[in-house]
């Protein structure tokens, strides 16, 4: 009897446990059956305009602010080089000394010729004065007076010619001292002491470059330049103008340059092979960190957009034609598709110029469940999902036993 009683109790307990399990499964099935009727939940962000400083990063190279090639203007033998290669020189500083012997001799000869011409001029003037008195009393003929007057003018012309020859000889003598045409840093010397140079030689003796300030030349496509000018004209950007924008610089190792530059001008000629124009900016270079020919990246401050619309990139897709599209929650909590016009990517967001308005609710999560025209339940992006959303997403529900 006891054995039968125990067996009966065990059977009753098993039946009761089975009843609880079936009851839990029925509730889970009821929840699963009810979930398809509830609108799917999507995460949205509310579109809001904001103030945005727009920049453009362009690659380019540095160049010297001024470049002057040192060339001889007279020929001769280099007697001495008077500078150190790679040093800073001042305008007018003597760099080379050419043998001045021949030019010194020519200068002295020209001065002697001038003295001779001036000596011949003095008696010619006295003779003309005497003939002027005599011709008035008919003591000499008019022809003789004219001959004396012509001789005086010839003597005066010889004096002027001699003065010009002296000046030419003096200039050539000065040219034997080759001086710096500008201030700056001088490079290597192409000649050494004892070398023969000529006034018409093609190779410069040295090159001087002014490195403070320096130019930074970058290229920009004409399409981008036209867009920038159009945005300024339409009032989308507040700026001082394309040719007066501030420019920051990134060095070759991506470190920022300490000084800020100014965009000076854009080239007036378009490169036909690349469809781009050259933008030139000027940067101070007090420590001479920037050397000609360095590769740099210029960050140009285009201006400020007071009503910029930035949206997360995961909320923007492309259709079959390549146009940017987005899904928003519209009237009646129904999904609407918008065709967008995006200007550029800024970080992990798109800058949208057309297609979205302030206050629109852009869907950024749950896009696979949101179809145009369907009704959805909008949730703020980043909020904690509810239990109902977990069930809707197909998460398993465990029945307690």
C-alpha positions in Angstrom: 0.0 0.0 0.0 2.8 2.4 0.8 4.4 1.6 -2.5 1.2 2.3 -4.4 0.7 5.5 -2.5 4.2 6.8 -3.3 3.8 5.9 -6.9 0.5 7.8 -7.1 2.1 10.9 -5.5 4.9 10.8 -8.0 2.5 10.5 -10.9 0.5 13.4 -9.6 3.6 15.6 -9.1 4.7 14.9 -12.7 1.4 15.7 -14.1 1.3 19.0 -12.2 4.8 19.9 -13.4 3.8 19.1 -17.0 0.7 21.4 -16.6 3.0 24.3 -15.5 5.3 23.8 -18.5 2.4 23.7 -20.9 0.9 26.8 -19.3 4.3 28.7 -19.7 4.6 27.6 -23.4 1.0 28.8 -24.1 1.9 32.3 -22.6 5.1 32.5 -24.7 3.1 31.4 -27.8 0.5 34.1 -27.1 3.2 36.8 -26.7 4.9 35.6 -29.9 1.6 35.6 -31.7 0.8 39.0 -30.5 4.2 40.6 -31.4 3.7 40.7 -35.2 0.7 43.1 -34.7 2.9 45.7 -32.9 4.8 48.2 -35.1 8.5 47.5 -35.1 10.7 49.8 -33.1 13.4 52.0 -34.8 16.0 54.3 -33.3 15.9 57.9 -34.6 17.8 61.1 -34.2 16.1 64.5 -34.4 17.7 66.7 -37.1 18.9 70.0 -35.6 20.9 72.8 -37.3 24.2 73.7 -35.6 27.1 76.1 -36.1 29.9 74.5 -38.1 33.4 75.7 -39.2 34.2 74.2 -42.5 37.7 73.4 -43.6 39.4 71.9 -46.6 42.6 69.9 -46.4 44.8 70.1 -49.5 48.3 68.8 -50.2 51.0 70.9 -51.6 54.6 72.0 -51.3 56.5 74.9 -49.9 58.6 77.4 -51.9 60.8 80.3 -51.1 59.2 83.8 -50.8 62.0 85.2 -53.0 64.7 83.5 -55.1 67.7 85.2 -56.7 70.4 83.6 -58.7 73.8 85.2 -58.3 75.5 85.7 -61.7 78.6 87.6 -62.7 78.1 90.7 -64.8 81.8 90.9 -65.9 84.2 88.1 -66.8 87.4 87.2 -65.0 89.1 84.9 -62.5 87.5 84.4 -59.1 90.0 85.6 -56.6 88.1 84.8 -53.4 84.8 83.5 -52.1 83.6 85.6 -49.2 80.7 83.7 -47.8 79.9 80.4 -46.0 77.7 78.0 -47.9 74.3 77.6 -46.2 74.6 80.9 -44.2 72.4 83.9 -44.1 73.5 86.9 -46.2 72.4 90.5 -46.4 71.5 92.5 -49.5 74.6 94.1 -50.9 77.0 91.8 -49.1 80.1 90.9 -51.2 80.0 87.2 -52.1 82.8 86.8 -54.7 85.8 88.9 -55.7 86.8 88.8 -59.4 90.3 89.8 -60.4 89.9 93.6 -60.8 93.3 94.4 -62.5 92.1 94.9 -66.0 89.0 96.8 -65.0 91.1 99.0 -62.7 93.3 99.8 -65.6 90.4 100.6 -67.9 89.0 102.9 -65.3 92.2 104.8 -65.0 92.5 105.1 -68.7 89.0 106.5 -69.0 89.8 109.1 -66.4 92.9 110.1 -68.3 90.9 110.5 -71.5 88.4 112.7 -69.6 91.1 114.9 -68.3 92.5 115.3 -71.8 89.1 116.2 -73.2 88.5 118.8 -70.4 92.0 120.3 -71.2 91.0 120.7 -74.9 87.7 122.3 -73.9 89.3 125.3 -72.1 91.2 126.9 -75.0 88.2 126.2 -77.3 86.0 128.4 -75.1 88.6 131.2 -75.0 89.0 131.2 -78.7 85.3 131.4 -79.3 85.1 134.4 -76.9 87.8 136.2 -78.8 86.2 135.5 -82.2 82.9 136.7 -80.9 84.3 140.1 -80.3 86.2 140.2 -83.6 83.3 139.2 -85.7 81.3 142.2 -84.4 83.9 144.6 -85.9 84.4 142.5 -89.0 87.9 141.6 -88.0 87.3 138.0 -88.9 84.9 136.4 -91.3 81.6 134.8 -90.3 82.9 131.5 -91.5 85.9 131.5 -89.2 83.6 132.3 -86.3 81.3 129.4 -87.2 84.3 127.0 -87.4 85.4 128.0 -83.9 82.0 127.6 -82.4 81.7 124.1 -84.0 85.1 123.2 -82.5 83.9 124.2 -79.1 80.8 122.0 -79.3 82.9 119.1 -80.5 85.2 119.6 -77.5 82.2 119.6 -75.2 80.9 116.4 -76.7 84.3 114.7 -76.2 84.1 115.7 -72.6 80.7 114.1 -72.2 81.8 111.0 -74.0 84.8 110.7 -71.8 82.6 111.1 -68.7 80.4 108.3 -69.9 83.4 106.1 -70.5 84.7 106.8 -66.9 81.2 105.8 -65.5 81.2 102.6 -67.5 84.7 101.7 -66.4 83.7 102.4 -62.8 80.6 100.2 -63.0 82.6 97.3 -64.5 85.2 97.8 -61.7 82.4 97.6 -59.1 81.0 94.5 -60.8 84.2 92.6 -59.9 82.8 92.6 -56.4 79.8 90.2 -56.8 77.2 91.2 -54.2 74.0 89.6 -52.9 70.9 90.9 -54.8 68.5 90.0 -51.9 68.8 89.0 -48.2 68.3 85.4 -47.4 70.0 82.0 -47.1 72.6 81.2 -49.7 73.1 77.6 -51.0 76.2 75.9 -52.3 78.7 77.6 -54.5 79.0 76.4 -58.0 82.5 77.7 -58.5 85.7 77.8 -56.4 88.6 80.2 -56.2 90.5 80.3 -59.5 87.5 79.5 -61.7 86.9 81.6 -64.8 83.5 83.2 -65.1 81.9 85.2 -67.9 79.2 87.8 -68.0 77.0 85.7 -70.2 77.3 82.3 -68.5 74.1 80.3 -68.0 75.0 78.6 -64.7 74.6 80.8 -61.6 77.4 81.1 -59.1 75.0 80.5 -56.2 71.3 80.8 -55.3 69.8 82.9 -52.4 66.4 82.1 -51.1 64.3 84.2 -48.6 62.8 81.7 -46.2 60.8 84.0 -43.8 58.1 84.1 -44.8 57.5 81.2 -47.2 54.9 80.3 -49.8 52.7 77.2 -49.6 51.2 76.2 -53.0 48.3 73.7 -53.1 46.0 72.7 -55.8 42.2 72.6 -55.7 39.7 71.4 -58.3 37.7 74.1 -60.1 34.5 72.3 -59.1 35.3 72.8 -55.4 36.4 76.4 -55.9 33.1 77.2 -57.7 31.1 75.5 -55.0 32.9 77.5 -52.3 32.3 80.8 -54.1 28.7 79.8 -54.7 28.1 79.0 -51.0 29.6 82.4 -50.1 27.4 84.2 -52.6 24.3 82.4 -51.3 25.1 83.3 -47.7 25.7 79.7 -46.6 29.1 80.6 -45.4 30.3 83.6 -43.4 33.8 84.4 -44.5 36.1 87.2 -45.4 36.4 85.9 -49.0 38.2 83.0 -50.7 41.4 85.0 -51.2 41.6 86.1 -47.5 40.9 82.8 -45.7 43.1 81.7 -42.8 45.2 78.6 -43.3 46.7 76.1 -40.9 49.5 73.7 -41.8 50.3 70.1 -41.1 53.9 69.1 -41.4 55.1 66.0 -43.3 55.0 63.9 -40.1 51.3 65.1 -39.5 52.3 67.5 -36.6 50.6 70.9 -36.7 52.8 73.9 -37.6 52.9 76.5 -34.9 52.2 79.6 -37.1 49.0 80.4 -39.0 49.1 81.5 -42.6 46.9 83.6 -44.9 45.6 82.6 -48.3 46.8 85.3 -50.7 45.4 84.4 -54.1 44.2 81.7 -56.4 45.7 81.3 -59.9 43.7 82.7 -62.8 44.6 79.8 -65.1 43.2 76.3 -64.9 45.5 73.4 -65.5 43.9 71.6 -68.4 45.3 68.2 -67.6 44.1 68.1 -64.0 41.2 70.6 -64.0 42.6 72.4 -60.9 43.9 75.8 -59.9 46.8 76.7 -57.6 46.1 78.4 -54.3 49.0 80.2 -52.7 49.3 81.1 -49.0 52.0 82.8 -47.0 53.3 81.5 -43.7 55.7 83.1 -41.3 58.8 81.0 -40.8 60.8 82.6 -38.0 62.6 79.3 -37.0 63.0 78.3 -40.6 61.4 74.9 -40.1 59.8 75.1 -43.5 62.3 74.5 -46.3 61.6 74.9 -50.0 60.2 71.7 -51.6 58.7 70.2 -48.4 55.5 68.2 -48.7 52.8 69.7 -46.4 49.0 69.6 -46.0 47.2 72.9 -45.8 43.9 73.1 -43.8 42.0 76.1 -45.3 39.3 77.6 -43.2 36.5 78.2 -45.7 34.1 79.8 -43.3 31.3 79.2 -40.9 27.9 77.6 -41.7 25.4 78.9 -39.1 22.7 76.4 -40.0 24.6 73.2 -40.9 22.8 69.9 -40.7 25.0 66.9 -39.7 23.5 63.4 -39.6 25.1 60.0 -38.7 26.5 58.2 -41.6 24.7 55.0 -40.7 21.4 56.8 -41.4 22.3 57.5 -45.1 22.3 54.9 -47.8 22.6 54.9 -51.6 20.0 53.8 -54.1 20.6 52.0 -57.4 21.4 55.3 -59.1 23.9 56.3 -56.5 21.8 59.1 -55.0 21.9 59.5 -51.2 18.7 58.4 -49.4 17.4 58.4 -45.9 14.4 57.1 -44.0 12.5 59.4 -41.7 9.5 58.9 -39.4 6.8 61.2 -40.7 3.1 61.9 -40.1 1.2 59.1 -38.5 4.5 57.4 -37.4 4.9 56.2 -40.9 8.3 55.8 -42.7 9.1 58.2 -45.5 12.0 58.1 -47.9 14.0 61.3 -48.7 16.5 62.0 -51.5 19.4 63.8 -50.0 22.2 66.0 -51.3 25.4 65.6 -49.2 28.3 67.9 -49.4 31.0 66.0 -47.6 31.9 63.7 -44.8 32.9 65.3 -41.5 34.1 62.7 -39.0 31.4 60.0 -38.8 28.7 62.3 -40.1 27.4 63.6 -43.4 26.9 67.3 -44.1 23.5 67.4 -45.7 22.6 70.4 -47.8 19.2 69.3 -49.2 16.5 66.7 -48.3 16.2 67.2 -44.5 14.7 69.9 -42.4 15.1 70.8 -38.7 12.9 68.6 -36.6 12.9 65.6 -39.0 13.3 62.2 -37.2 16.0 60.3 -39.1 16.1 56.5 -38.7 19.6 55.3 -37.8 18.9 51.8 -36.4 16.3 49.2 -37.5 16.5 50.2 -41.2 15.9 46.6 -42.2 12.5 46.7 -40.4 11.5 50.1 -41.7 10.0 50.2 -45.2 8.5 53.3 -46.8 4.8 53.6 -45.8 4.9 51.2 -42.9 4.1 52.3 -39.4 6.9 52.1 -36.8 7.5 53.0 -33.1 10.2 55.7 -32.9 12.7 55.6 -30.0 15.5 58.0 -29.3 18.9 56.7 -30.5 20.9 55.3 -27.6 18.0 54.6 -25.3 17.6 51.2 -23.6 15.4 48.8 -25.5 12.3 47.6 -23.8 11.2 43.9 -23.3 8.7 44.3 -26.0 11.4 45.4 -28.4 13.5 42.4 -27.5 10.6 40.1 -28.2 10.0 41.9 -31.5 13.7 41.5 -32.5 13.3 37.7 -32.1 15.2 37.3 -28.8 14.4 34.0 -27.1 12.1 34.0 -24.1 12.9 31.5 -21.4 9.9 30.1 -19.4 10.5 29.7 -15.7 9.8 26.3 -14.3 
